[in-house]
Amino acid sequence: MTTYRGCARHRQPSCRAFPASRWARPALIVSSASLTLALLSAPVAAGARPAATSPERSAVASSASHWGSFFGNGTADNDRLLSPTPISLPAAVTEVASSNSTQYALLANGAVYAWGLGGDGQLGDGGTADSFTTPVEVDFPTGVKIASLPTDAMPFNTGLAVDESGHVWGWGDDSSGQLCLGTHQQYLKPVELPLAHVTALAGAGDHALYFADGTLEACGGNGDGDLGDGSLAPSMTPVPVSGFTGRHVRVLVASYHDSGALLADGQYFDWGYDGQGQLGNGTTGTDSDLPVSVHIPLSVSQVVEGGSFTGNGQTLVLLSGGTIDAWGANQSGQLGNGATVGEPSPVVVTPPPGVTYELLASGATTSYGLTTTGDLYSWGGSTDGQVGNGGTRTELSPVMVESGVSTLSSTALDVVTGPAST
């Protein structure tokens, strides 16, 4: 059985919550975290909203909320919070993002701030110290202004950002080559990746996906076919994902050893790990190192992937009208259908009466839905308080945990939100 490198390497005690393995998120809808997402693309269909932030409620307040816990760098259950807790930032927040170990906020002035674990340089400030309650500025070169973050998820202990010119910057852990630089090392400050004109990206676990100049490429680990190139060979430099030549990718998502792509024509493809039906094509336990088609309605407005280890992993798709299609692992009710049995094919999930979702996110075994009125609902596992309702009990039905929200991201056991305009 494949084991997640972070848990295997560090013997993290938090791995006990997920038999056999654990990690991240992020999403055909938001995310990857975890992931998710990670969404930097144009709308998928007429009227579709971006996965990260509702345009009707562009954030202006200089704060964010976060809860759950961080893990990585050999430690777990860091800064454990059971309900939304504010964290102050120096300027207006326009977007938030997360990884298993760290959270990020993009400010209106193009600066990025980070808080959480920093042992692999994932705070991006040039050091390796942790900072749980005081955000630190990610130290980009002078003149670089960030335009977007991958809100679904980021790779394990790694940060990613896209500047106004479409260039990608990465920092933190690169031990699997997920930054496409041909190296295995730490980067304590952001470095420019060999990618230009990027319009979509996603990362999770030990791999990352990038769509640029009409080409879909991947870098990093490939233990279950996560890179989608027809092999199980890892790569520290970009390799083309099979089957996407000449096709326009709108959205990329990723979670632990799993990857997904939504095309401009509405088709969705998934590849990689399939232990709990993550591929969505009706199979369970049949990994694929090539993309497989998943049958979902064409009225998709967002996709997110969650999952942090071989014991979990799920995809949620937001459809027009606010309903959800979901598949994959469901041991904690993270699909939102009131059950705890995994689903290898998409099932319809109906929101609570009177609720219309416009954004989604998903972590390890917890999922989130943001309504058109700015109310945030969550459901699923809460071993580290990631549901956000003050407890650690699994919730099979959605519970409202925060209001006045415009943007969100979740990866593994942590979630971060940004405020609506005031």
RAQUIKA-V110294 format. One record per pair of residues at least 12 apart in sequence whose ideal C-beta (glycine too) atoms are under 10 Angstrom apart, sorted by the first residue. I is the first residue (numbers start at 1). GAP is how many residues later the second one is. Records with the same first field share a line. If there is no record, write none. Layout:
BEGIN
I=GAP / GAP
END
This chain:
BEGIN
1=18 / 19 / 20 / 274 / 309 / 310
2=18 / 19 / 221 / 222 / 254 / 255 / 271 / 273 / 285 / 307 / 308
3=12 / 17 / 18 / 19 / 220 / 306 / 307
4=14 / 16 / 17 / 18 / 19 / 20 / 96 / 152 / 201 / 202 / 219 / 252 / 253 / 304 / 305 / 306 / 307
5=16 / 18 / 151 / 170 / 171 / 200 / 201 / 216 / 218
6=15 / 16 / 17 / 18 / 65 / 66 / 67 / 68 / 70 / 94 / 95 / 150 / 151 / 167 / 169 / 199 / 200 / 250 / 302 / 303 / 406
7=13 / 14 / 15 / 16 / 64 / 65 / 69 / 301 / 302 / 303
8=13
9=65 / 166
10=61 / 62 / 63 / 64 / 65 / 66
11=63 / 65
12=59 / 60 / 61 / 62 / 63 / 64 / 65
13=58 / 62 / 63 / 64
14=55 / 56 / 57 / 58 / 61 / 62 / 63 / 64 / 86 / 294 / 350 / 369 / 370 / 398 / 399
15=56 / 61 / 293 / 294 / 296
16=60 / 367
17=59 / 291 / 292 / 294 / 295 / 315 / 347 / 348 / 364 / 366 / 367 / 396
18=238 / 289 / 290 / 291 / 292 / 293 / 294 / 311 / 313 / 314 / 346 / 347 / 363 / 365 / 394
19=290 / 291 / 292 / 293 / 312
20=255 / 289 / 290 / 291 / 292
21=235 / 236 / 252 / 254 / 286 / 287 / 288 / 289 / 290 / 291 / 292
22=49 / 54 / 78 / 234 / 285 / 286 / 287 / 288 / 289 / 290 / 342 / 343 / 390 / 391
23=48 / 49 / 76 / 77 / 130 / 132 / 133 / 181 / 182 / 183 / 232 / 233 / 234 / 283 / 284 / 285 / 286 / 287 / 288 / 289 / 290 / 340 / 341 / 388 / 389 / 390
24=12 / 13 / 74 / 75 / 76 / 128 / 129 / 130 / 131 / 132 / 179 / 180 / 181 / 230 / 231 / 232 / 233 / 234 / 281 / 282 / 283 / 284 / 285 / 288 / 289 / 338 / 339 / 340 / 386 / 387 / 388 / 389 / 390
25=12 / 13 / 73 / 74 / 75 / 127 / 128 / 129 / 177 / 178 / 179 / 180 / 228 / 229 / 230 / 231 / 233 / 279 / 280 / 281 / 282 / 283 / 287 / 288 / 289 / 336 / 337 / 338 / 339 / 341 / 342 / 384 / 385 / 386 / 387
26=12 / 13 / 25 / 71 / 72 / 73 / 124 / 125 / 126 / 127 / 128 / 176 / 177 / 178 / 227 / 228 / 229 / 277 / 278 / 279 / 280 / 281 / 334 / 335 / 336 / 337 / 383 / 384 / 385 / 386
27=12 / 24 / 123 / 124 / 125 / 126 / 175 / 177 / 224 / 225 / 226 / 227 / 228 / 233 / 235 / 275 / 276 / 277 / 278 / 279 / 288 / 289 / 290 / 291 / 333 / 334 / 335 / 382 / 383
28=16 / 23 / 124 / 222 / 223 / 224 / 225 / 232 / 233 / 234 / 240 / 242 / 252 / 266 / 268 / 272 / 273 / 274 / 275 / 276 / 277 / 287 / 288 / 289 / 290 / 297 / 332
29=15 / 20 / 22 / 123 / 222 / 224 / 233 / 271 / 272 / 273 / 274 / 275 / 276 / 286 / 287 / 288 / 289 / 290 / 295 / 296 / 328 / 329 / 330 / 331 / 332 / 333 / 340
30=19 / 20 / 21 / 22 / 23 / 121 / 122 / 123 / 221 / 223 / 272 / 273 / 274 / 275 / 286 / 288 / 329 / 330 / 331 / 332 / 338 / 339 / 340 / 377 / 378 / 379 / 380
31=20 / 21 / 66 / 67 / 119 / 120 / 121 / 122 / 123 / 171 / 172 / 173 / 222 / 223 / 224 / 271 / 272 / 273 / 274 / 275 / 285 / 329 / 330 / 331 / 332 / 337 / 377 / 378 / 379 / 380
32=19 / 65 / 66 / 67 / 118 / 119 / 120 / 121 / 122 / 123 / 170 / 171 / 172 / 220 / 221 / 222 / 223 / 228 / 271 / 272 / 273 / 274 / 275 / 329 / 330 / 331 / 377 / 378 / 379
33=64 / 65 / 66 / 67 / 117 / 118 / 119 / 120 / 121 / 169 / 170 / 171 / 220 / 221 / 222 / 271 / 272 / 273 / 274 / 275 / 328 / 329 / 330 / 331 / 335 / 375 / 376 / 377 / 378 / 379 / 381 / 382 / 383
34=63 / 64 / 65 / 66 / 116 / 117 / 118 / 119 / 120 / 168 / 169 / 170 / 171 / 219 / 220 / 221 / 222 / 270 / 271 / 272 / 273 / 274 / 327 / 328 / 329 / 330 / 332 / 375 / 376 / 377 / 378 / 379 / 380 / 381
35=16 / 62 / 63 / 64 / 115 / 116 / 117 / 118 / 119 / 120 / 167 / 168 / 169 / 217 / 218 / 219 / 220 / 225 / 269 / 270 / 271 / 272 / 326 / 327 / 328 / 374 / 375 / 376 / 377
36=15 / 16 / 61 / 62 / 114 / 115 / 116 / 117 / 118 / 166 / 168 / 217 / 218 / 219 / 267 / 268 / 269 / 270 / 271 / 280 / 324 / 325 / 326 / 327 / 331 / 332 / 372 / 373 / 374 / 375 / 379
37=14 / 15 / 60 / 61 / 112 / 113 / 114 / 115 / 116 / 117 / 163 / 164 / 165 / 166 / 167 / 214 / 215 / 216 / 217 / 218 / 223 / 265 / 266 / 267 / 268 / 269 / 323 / 324 / 325 / 372 / 373 / 374
38=13 / 14 / 59 / 110 / 111 / 112 / 113 / 114 / 115 / 116 / 117 / 122 / 162 / 163 / 164 / 165 / 166 / 170 / 171 / 213 / 214 / 215 / 216 / 266 / 267 / 371 / 373
39=12 / 13 / 109 / 110 / 111 / 112 / 113 / 161 / 162 / 163 / 211 / 212 / 213 / 214 / 223 / 263 / 264 / 265
40=12 / 107 / 108 / 109 / 110 / 111 / 112 / 120 / 121 / 122 / 126 / 128 / 158 / 159 / 160 / 161 / 162 / 170 / 171 / 211 / 212
41=107 / 158 / 159 / 160 / 170 / 207 / 208 / 209 / 210 / 211 / 221 / 223
42=157 / 158 / 206 / 208 / 209 / 222
43=207 / 208 / 258 / 259
44=206 / 207 / 218 / 219 / 220 / 221 / 222 / 224 / 254 / 255 / 256 / 257 / 258 / 259 / 274
45=205 / 219 / 221 / 253 / 254 / 255 / 256 / 274 / 275
46=253 / 255 / 274
47=252 / 254 / 273
48=202 / 203 / 251 / 252 / 253 / 254 / 270 / 272 / 310
49=252 / 253 / 269 / 309 / 310 / 323
50=45 / 98 / 101 / 201 / 251 / 252 / 309 / 357
51=99 / 100 / 101 / 200 / 202 / 250 / 251 / 252 / 253 / 267 / 307 / 308 / 309 / 310 / 356 / 357 / 358
52=42 / 43 / 44 / 45 / 54 / 96 / 97 / 98 / 99 / 100 / 250 / 307 / 309 / 354 / 355 / 356 / 357 / 366
53=40 / 41 / 42 / 43 / 53 / 98 / 306 / 317 / 352 / 353 / 354 / 355 / 365 / 367
54=304 / 305 / 316 / 317 / 318 / 320 / 351 / 352 / 353 / 354 / 366
55=351
56=302 / 316 / 318 / 350 / 364 / 365
57=301 / 313 / 315 / 316 / 317 / 347 / 348 / 349 / 350 / 361 / 362 / 363 / 364 / 365
58=34 / 35 / 36 / 37 / 50 / 348 / 349 / 360 / 362 / 363
59=33 / 34 / 35 / 36 / 37 / 46 / 47 / 48 / 49 / 345 / 346 / 347 / 348 / 358 / 359 / 360 / 361 / 362 / 363
60=31 / 32 / 33 / 34 / 48 / 346 / 358 / 359 / 360 / 361 / 362
61=25 / 27 / 28 / 31 / 32 / 343 / 345 / 357 / 358 / 359 / 360 / 361
62=26 / 27 / 28 / 29 / 30 / 31 / 43 / 45 / 46 / 357
63=23 / 24 / 25 / 26 / 29 / 30 / 42 / 355 / 356
64=20 / 21 / 22 / 23 / 24 / 25 / 29 / 32 / 39 / 40 / 41 / 49 / 51 / 71 / 341 / 343 / 344 / 345 / 352 / 353 / 354 / 355
65=16 / 18 / 19 / 20 / 21 / 22 / 31 / 311 / 323 / 336 / 337 / 339 / 340 / 343 / 350 / 351 / 352 / 353 / 354
66=13 / 15 / 18 / 19 / 20 / 21 / 30 / 32 / 37 / 39 / 49 / 50 / 66 / 322 / 343 / 344 / 348 / 349 / 350 / 351
67=12 / 13 / 14 / 15 / 16 / 17 / 18 / 311 / 315 / 317 / 318 / 319 / 320 / 321 / 322 / 323 / 334 / 335 / 343 / 346 / 347 / 348 / 349 / 350
68=12 / 13 / 14 / 30 / 35 / 295 / 296 / 298 / 314 / 315 / 316 / 317 / 318 / 319 / 320 / 342 / 343 / 344 / 345 / 346 / 347 / 348
69=12 / 13 / 31 / 32 / 47 / 314 / 315 / 316 / 317 / 343 / 344 / 345
70=28 / 29 / 30 / 31 / 32 / 33 / 45 / 46 / 47 / 60 / 62 / 314 / 341 / 342 / 343 / 344
71=29 / 30 / 45 / 46 / 85 / 86 / 237 / 293 / 313 / 341 / 342 / 343
72=27 / 28 / 29 / 30 / 44 / 45 / 46 / 47 / 48 / 50 / 84 / 85 / 86 / 100 / 101 / 340
73=28 / 44 / 45 / 46 / 47 / 49 / 55 / 57 / 84 / 100
74=43 / 45
75=26 / 42 / 44 / 55
76=24 / 308 / 337
77=306 / 307 / 308 / 336
78=23 / 38 / 39 / 52 / 54 / 306 / 335 / 336
79=24 / 36 / 37 / 38 / 51 / 52 / 53 / 54 / 335
80=303 / 304 / 305 / 306 / 312 / 333 / 334
81=51 / 303 / 304 / 305 / 307 / 309 / 333 / 334
82=300 / 302 / 303 / 304 / 305 / 306 / 307 / 308 / 309 / 310
83=302 / 304 / 305 / 306 / 307 / 308 / 318 / 319
84=292 / 304 / 305 / 306 / 317 / 318 / 319 / 321 / 331 / 332 / 333
85=48 / 303
86=333
87=16 / 18 / 26 / 28 / 45 / 46 / 47 / 48 / 329
88=25 / 45 / 46 / 47
89=16 / 18 / 22 / 24 / 26 / 46 / 48 / 329
90=15 / 17 / 19 / 21 / 23 / 45 / 47
91=14 / 16 / 17 / 18 / 19 / 20 / 22
92=13 / 14 / 15 / 16 / 17 / 326 / 327 / 329
93=12 / 13 / 14 / 15 / 20 / 313 / 314 / 323 / 324 / 325 / 326
94=12 / 13 / 14 / 15 / 16 / 52 / 53 / 54 / 55 / 312 / 313 / 324
95=12 / 13 / 17 / 51 / 52 / 53 / 54 / 55 / 56 / 311 / 312 / 313 / 314 / 323
96=53 / 55 / 309 / 310 / 311 / 312 / 313 / 314 / 319 / 320 / 321 / 322 / 323
97=15 / 17 / 51 / 52 / 53 / 54 / 55 / 56 / 57 / 62 / 63 / 64 / 310 / 311 / 312 / 314 / 319
98=18 / 51 / 52 / 53 / 54 / 55 / 56 / 263 / 265 / 310 / 311 / 312 / 313 / 314 / 316 / 317 / 318
99=15 / 17 / 18 / 23 / 51 / 54 / 55 / 56 / 57 / 58 / 59 / 60 / 61 / 73 / 74 / 104 / 105 / 310 / 312 / 313 / 315
100=16 / 17 / 22 / 53 / 54 / 55 / 56 / 57 / 58 / 104 / 105 / 156 / 208 / 263 / 264 / 311 / 312 / 313 / 314
101=15 / 16 / 17 / 18 / 19 / 21 / 22 / 29 / 53 / 55 / 56 / 57 / 58 / 71 / 72 / 310 / 311 / 313
102=12 / 13 / 14 / 15 / 16 / 18 / 20 / 21 / 22 / 28 / 29 / 52 / 55 / 56 / 57 / 70 / 309 / 312 / 314
103=12 / 13 / 29 / 32 / 51 / 306 / 307 / 308 / 311 / 312 / 313
104=12 / 18 / 19 / 20 / 31 / 34 / 42 / 45 / 46 / 47 / 50 / 55 / 56 / 57 / 305 / 312
105=30 / 33 / 44 / 302 / 304 / 311 / 313
106=32 / 40 / 41 / 42 / 43 / 45 / 55 / 301 / 312
107=28 / 30 / 39
109=36 / 37
110=30 / 34 / 35 / 36 / 37 / 51 / 53 / 54
111=26 / 27 / 29 / 33 / 34 / 35
112=12 / 23 / 25 / 26 / 27 / 28 / 32 / 33 / 34 / 37 / 47 / 49 / 57 / 78
113=12 / 18 / 21 / 22 / 23 / 24 / 25
114=17 / 21 / 22 / 23 / 24 / 45 / 57 / 58
115=15 / 16 / 17 / 18 / 19 / 20 / 21 / 301
116=14 / 15 / 16 / 19 / 20 / 41 / 298 / 300
117=12 / 13 / 14 / 15 / 40 / 55
118=12 / 13 / 14 / 18 / 39 / 54 / 70
119=38 / 53 / 54 / 67
120=36 / 37 / 38 / 39 / 51 / 52 / 53 / 54 / 55 / 66 / 67 / 68
121=36 / 37 / 38 / 50 / 51 / 52 / 53 / 64 / 65 / 66 / 67 / 68 / 69
122=16 / 32 / 33 / 34 / 35 / 36 / 37 / 49 / 50 / 51 / 64 / 65 / 66
123=12 / 13 / 14 / 15 / 16 / 36 / 48 / 49 / 65 / 66
124=12 / 13 / 14 / 15 / 16 / 35 / 37 / 45 / 46 / 47 / 48 / 63 / 64 / 65 / 66
125=12 / 13 / 14 / 46 / 63 / 64
126=12 / 13 / 45 / 62 / 63
127=12 / 61 / 62
128=44 / 58 / 60
138=21 / 23 / 31 / 33 / 51 / 52
139=32 / 49 / 50 / 51
140=21 / 23 / 29 / 31 / 49 / 50 / 51 / 52
141=22 / 28 / 48 / 49 / 50 / 51
143=20
144=17 / 19 / 20 / 21 / 23 / 25 / 46 / 48
145=18 / 19 / 20
146=15 / 16 / 17 / 18 / 23 / 44
147=14 / 15 / 16 / 17 / 18 / 19 / 20
148=12 / 13 / 14 / 15 / 16 / 18 / 20 / 50 / 51 / 52 / 53
149=12 / 13 / 52 / 258 / 260
150=12 / 18 / 50 / 51 / 52 / 53 / 54 / 58 / 59 / 102 / 103 / 104 / 259
151=51 / 153 / 208 / 210 / 256 / 257 / 258 / 259 / 260 / 265 / 267
152=49 / 50 / 51 / 52 / 99 / 100 / 101 / 102 / 103 / 108 / 150 / 151 / 152 / 153 / 154 / 208 / 209 / 210 / 257 / 258 / 259
153=49 / 50 / 51 / 52 / 100 / 101 / 102 / 103 / 151 / 152 / 153 / 154 / 155 / 208 / 209 / 210 / 256 / 257 / 258 / 259
154=16 / 18 / 24 / 47 / 48 / 49 / 50 / 54 / 100 / 255 / 257
155=15 / 17 / 18 / 19 / 21 / 23 / 24 / 47 / 48 / 49 / 50 / 51 / 52 / 53 / 64 / 65 / 66 / 99 / 256
156=16 / 17 / 19 / 20 / 22 / 47 / 48 / 49 / 50 / 51 / 64 / 65 / 100 / 152 / 255 / 256
157=15 / 16 / 17 / 18 / 29 / 49
158=12 / 13 / 14 / 15 / 16 / 17 / 18 / 20 / 21 / 28 / 29 / 45 / 46 / 47 / 48 / 50 / 62
159=12 / 13 / 14 / 20 / 28 / 31 / 44
160=12 / 18 / 19 / 30 / 33 / 38 / 41 / 42 / 43 / 48 / 50
161=29 / 40
162=31 / 33 / 36 / 37 / 38 / 39 / 48
163=27 / 29 / 35
165=31 / 32 / 33
166=29 / 30 / 31 / 32 / 33 / 46 / 47
167=25 / 26 / 27 / 28 / 29 / 30 / 31 / 45
168=12 / 22 / 23 / 24 / 25 / 26 / 27 / 28 / 29 / 30 / 33 / 40 / 42 / 44
169=18 / 20 / 21 / 22 / 23 / 24 / 26
170=17 / 20 / 21 / 22 / 23 / 25 / 33 / 38 / 49
171=15 / 16 / 17 / 18 / 19 / 20
172=14 / 15 / 16 / 17 / 18
173=12 / 13 / 14 / 33
174=12 / 13 / 17 / 32 / 45 / 46 / 62
175=31 / 45 / 46
176=29 / 30 / 31 / 32 / 43 / 44 / 45 / 46 / 47 / 58 / 59 / 60
177=29 / 30 / 31 / 42 / 43 / 44 / 45 / 57 / 58 / 59 / 60 / 61
178=15 / 25 / 26 / 27 / 28 / 29 / 30 / 31 / 40 / 41 / 42 / 43 / 56 / 57 / 58
179=12 / 14 / 15 / 16 / 24 / 29 / 40 / 41 / 57
180=13 / 14 / 15 / 28 / 30 / 37 / 38 / 39 / 40 / 55 / 56 / 57 / 58 / 59
181=12 / 13 / 38 / 55 / 56
182=12 / 37 / 53 / 54 / 55 / 56
183=53 / 54
184=52
193=15 / 17 / 19 / 26 / 45
194=16 / 18 / 25 / 43 / 44
195=13 / 15 / 16 / 17 / 18 / 20 / 22 / 24 / 43
196=16 / 17
197=14 / 15 / 16 / 17 / 18
198=12 / 13 / 14 / 15
199=12 / 13 / 14 / 15 / 49 / 50 / 51 / 52 / 53
200=12 / 16 / 48 / 49 / 50 / 51 / 52 / 53 / 61 / 62
201=51 / 53
202=16 / 49 / 50 / 51 / 52 / 53 / 57 / 58 / 59 / 102 / 103
203=15 / 16 / 17 / 49 / 50 / 51 / 52 / 56 / 208
204=16 / 22 / 49 / 50 / 51 / 52 / 53 / 54 / 55 / 68 / 101 / 102 / 103 / 104 / 109 / 207 / 208
205=15 / 16 / 18 / 19 / 21 / 49 / 50 / 51 / 52 / 53 / 54 / 67 / 68 / 102 / 103 / 104
206=13 / 14 / 15 / 16 / 17 / 20 / 28 / 50 / 51
207=12 / 13 / 14 / 15 / 16 / 17 / 19 / 20 / 21 / 27 / 28 / 47 / 49 / 50 / 51 / 52 / 65
208=12 / 13 / 18 / 19 / 30 / 44 / 46 / 51
209=17 / 18 / 19 / 29 / 32 / 40 / 43 / 44 / 45 / 50 / 51 / 52
210=28 / 31 / 39 / 42
211=30 / 33 / 36 / 37 / 38 / 39 / 40 / 41 / 50
212=26 / 37
214=30 / 31 / 32 / 33 / 34 / 35
215=23 / 25 / 26 / 29 / 30 / 31 / 34
216=12 / 22 / 24 / 25 / 26 / 27 / 28 / 29 / 31 / 32 / 33 / 36 / 43 / 45 / 47 / 53 / 75
217=12 / 18 / 20 / 21 / 22 / 23 / 24 / 27
218=17 / 20 / 21 / 22 / 23 / 34 / 36 / 41 / 53
219=15 / 16 / 17 / 18 / 19 / 20
220=14 / 15 / 16 / 19 / 34
221=13 / 14 / 36
222=12 / 13 / 17 / 35 / 50 / 67
223=33 / 34 / 49 / 50 / 64 / 87
224=32 / 33 / 34 / 35 / 47 / 48 / 49 / 50 / 51 / 54 / 63 / 64 / 65 / 86
225=32 / 33 / 34 / 46 / 47 / 48 / 49 / 62 / 63 / 64 / 65 / 66
226=28 / 29 / 30 / 31 / 32 / 33 / 45 / 46 / 47 / 61 / 63
227=12 / 13 / 14 / 15 / 32 / 44 / 45 / 62
228=12 / 13 / 14 / 15 / 16 / 31 / 32 / 33 / 41 / 42 / 43 / 44 / 60 / 61 / 62 / 63 / 64
229=12 / 13 / 14 / 42 / 60 / 61 / 62
230=12 / 13 / 41 / 58 / 59 / 60 / 61
231=58 / 59
232=55 / 57
233=56
241=18 / 20 / 28 / 30 / 49 / 50
242=27 / 29 / 47 / 48 / 49
243=18 / 26 / 28 / 47 / 48 / 49 / 50
244=17 / 19 / 25 / 47
247=14 / 16 / 17 / 18 / 20 / 22
248=15 / 16 / 17
249=12 / 13 / 14 / 15 / 20
250=12 / 13 / 14 / 15 / 16 / 18 / 50 / 53
251=12 / 13 / 17 / 49 / 50 / 51 / 52 / 53
252=51 / 53
253=15 / 17 / 49 / 50 / 51 / 52 / 53 / 62 / 63 / 64 / 109
254=18 / 51 / 53
255=17 / 18 / 23 / 49 / 50 / 51 / 52 / 53 / 54 / 57 / 58 / 59 / 60 / 73 / 74 / 107 / 108 / 109 / 156 / 157
256=16 / 17 / 19 / 22 / 49 / 50 / 51 / 52 / 53 / 54 / 55 / 56 / 57 / 108 / 156
257=14 / 15 / 16 / 17 / 18 / 21 / 30 / 50 / 52 / 53 / 56
258=12 / 13 / 14 / 15 / 16 / 17 / 20 / 21 / 29 / 30 / 47 / 48 / 49 / 55 / 56 / 57 / 70
259=12 / 13 / 14 / 19 / 32 / 46
260=12 / 18 / 19 / 20 / 31 / 34 / 43 / 44 / 45 / 55 / 57
261=30 / 42
262=32 / 34 / 38 / 40 / 41 / 55
265=33
266=30 / 31 / 32 / 33 / 34
267=24 / 26 / 27 / 28 / 29 / 31 / 33
268=12 / 23 / 24 / 25 / 26 / 27 / 28 / 30 / 32 / 35 / 47 / 49 / 57 / 78
269=12 / 19 / 21 / 22 / 23 / 24 / 25
270=18 / 21 / 22 / 23 / 24 / 33 / 35 / 45 / 57 / 58
271=16 / 17 / 18 / 19 / 20 / 21
272=15 / 16 / 17 / 18 / 19 / 20 / 33 / 41
273=12 / 14 / 15 / 34 / 36 / 37 / 40 / 55
274=12 / 13 / 14 / 18 / 39 / 54 / 70
275=12 / 32 / 34 / 35 / 36 / 37 / 38 / 53 / 54 / 67
276=31 / 34 / 35 / 36 / 37 / 38 / 51 / 52 / 53 / 54 / 55 / 66 / 67 / 68
277=36 / 37 / 38 / 50 / 51 / 52 / 53 / 65 / 66 / 67 / 68
278=27 / 28 / 29 / 32 / 34 / 35 / 36 / 37 / 49 / 50 / 51 / 64 / 66
279=12 / 13 / 14 / 15 / 34 / 36 / 48 / 49 / 65 / 66
280=12 / 13 / 14 / 15 / 16 / 34 / 35 / 37 / 45 / 46 / 47 / 48 / 63 / 64 / 65 / 66
281=12 / 13 / 14 / 46 / 63 / 64 / 65
282=12 / 13 / 45 / 61 / 62 / 63 / 64
283=61 / 62
284=44 / 58 / 59 / 60 / 61
285=59
286=58
294=21 / 23 / 31 / 33 / 51 / 52
295=30 / 50 / 51
296=19 / 21 / 23 / 29 / 31 / 49 / 50
297=20 / 22 / 23 / 26 / 28 / 49 / 51
298=21 / 22
299=18 / 19 / 20 / 21 / 22 / 24
300=17 / 18 / 19 / 20 / 25
301=16 / 17 / 18 / 19 / 20 / 21 / 56 / 57 / 58 / 59
302=14 / 15 / 16 / 17 / 22 / 55 / 56 / 57 / 58 / 59
303=12 / 13 / 14 / 15 / 22 / 57
304=12 / 13 / 14 / 22 / 55 / 56 / 57 / 58 / 59 / 63 / 64 / 105 / 106
305=23 / 57
306=22 / 23 / 28 / 29 / 54 / 55 / 56 / 57 / 58 / 59 / 60 / 61 / 62 / 74 / 104 / 105 / 106
307=21 / 22 / 27 / 55 / 56 / 57 / 58 / 104 / 105
308=55 / 56 / 57 / 103 / 104 / 105
309=20 / 55 / 56 / 103
310=19
311=18 / 20 / 53 / 54
312=16 / 17 / 18 / 19 / 20 / 22 / 30 / 50 / 51 / 52 / 53 / 54 / 68 / 69 / 100
313=14 / 15 / 16 / 21 / 29 / 49 / 51 / 52
314=12 / 13 / 14 / 15 / 16 / 17 / 18 / 20 / 21 / 22 / 28 / 29 / 48 / 49 / 50 / 51 / 52 / 53 / 66
315=12 / 13 / 14 / 20 / 31 / 47
316=12 / 18 / 19 / 20 / 30 / 33 / 41 / 44 / 45 / 46 / 51 / 52 / 53
317=29 / 32 / 43
318=39 / 40 / 41 / 42 / 51 / 52
319=29 / 30 / 38
321=30 / 35 / 36
322=28 / 29 / 33 / 34 / 35 / 36 / 47 / 49 / 50
323=25 / 26 / 27 / 28 / 33 / 34
324=12 / 13 / 22 / 23 / 24 / 25 / 26 / 27 / 33 / 36 / 43 / 45
325=18 / 20 / 21 / 22 / 23 / 24
326=17 / 20 / 21 / 22 / 23 / 34 / 36 / 41
327=15 / 16 / 17 / 18 / 19 / 20
328=14 / 15 / 16 / 17 / 18 / 34
329=12 / 13 / 14 / 35 / 36
330=12 / 13 / 17 / 35 / 50 / 66
331=34 / 49 / 50 / 63
332=32 / 33 / 34 / 35 / 47 / 48 / 49 / 50 / 51 / 55 / 62 / 63 / 64
333=32 / 33 / 34 / 46 / 47 / 48 / 61 / 62 / 63 / 64 / 65
334=28 / 29 / 30 / 31 / 32 / 33 / 34 / 44 / 45 / 46 / 47 / 60 / 61 / 62
335=12 / 14 / 27 / 32 / 44 / 45 / 61
336=13 / 14 / 15 / 21 / 24 / 26 / 31 / 32 / 33 / 41 / 42 / 43 / 44 / 60 / 61 / 62
337=12 / 13 / 42 / 59
338=12 / 41 / 58 / 59 / 60
339=57
340=40 / 54 / 56
349=18 / 20 / 30 / 49
351=18 / 20 / 26 / 47
352=17 / 19 / 25 / 45 / 46 / 47 / 48
354=17 / 19
355=14 / 16 / 17 / 18 / 20 / 22 / 43 / 45
356=13 / 15 / 16 / 17
357=12 / 13 / 14 / 15 / 18 / 19 / 20 / 41
358=12 / 13 / 14 / 15 / 16
359=12 / 13 / 17 / 46 / 47 / 48 / 49 / 50
360=48 / 50
361=15 / 17 / 46 / 47 / 48 / 49 / 50 / 54 / 55 / 56
362=18 / 48 / 49 / 53
363=15 / 17 / 18 / 21 / 23 / 46 / 47 / 48 / 49 / 50 / 51 / 52
364=16 / 17 / 19 / 20 / 22 / 46 / 47 / 48 / 49 / 50
365=15 / 16 / 17 / 18 / 21 / 29 / 47 / 48
366=12 / 13 / 14 / 15 / 16 / 17 / 18 / 19 / 20 / 21 / 22 / 28 / 29 / 44 / 46 / 47 / 48 / 49
367=12 / 13 / 14 / 19 / 20 / 31 / 43
368=12 / 18 / 19 / 20 / 30 / 33 / 34 / 37 / 40 / 41 / 42 / 47 / 49
369=29 / 31 / 39
370=32 / 35 / 36 / 37 / 38 / 47
371=29 / 32 / 34
373=30 / 31 / 32 / 47
374=28 / 29 / 30 / 31 / 32 / 43 / 45 / 46 / 47
375=25 / 26 / 27 / 28 / 29 / 30
376=12 / 22 / 23 / 24 / 25 / 26 / 27 / 28 / 29 / 32 / 39 / 41
377=18 / 20 / 21 / 22 / 23 / 24 / 25
378=17 / 20 / 21 / 22 / 23 / 24 / 30 / 32 / 37
379=15 / 16 / 17 / 18 / 19 / 20
380=14 / 15 / 16 / 18
381=12 / 13 / 14 / 32
382=12 / 13 / 17 / 31
383=30
384=28 / 29 / 30
385=28 / 29 / 30
386=24 / 26 / 27 / 28 / 29
387=12 / 14 / 28
388=12 / 13 / 14 / 27 / 29
389=12 / 13
401=14 / 16
402=13 / 15 / 17
403=16 / 17
404=13 / 14 / 15 / 16 / 17 / 18
405=12 / 13 / 14 / 15
406=12 / 13 / 14 / 15
407=12 / 13
END
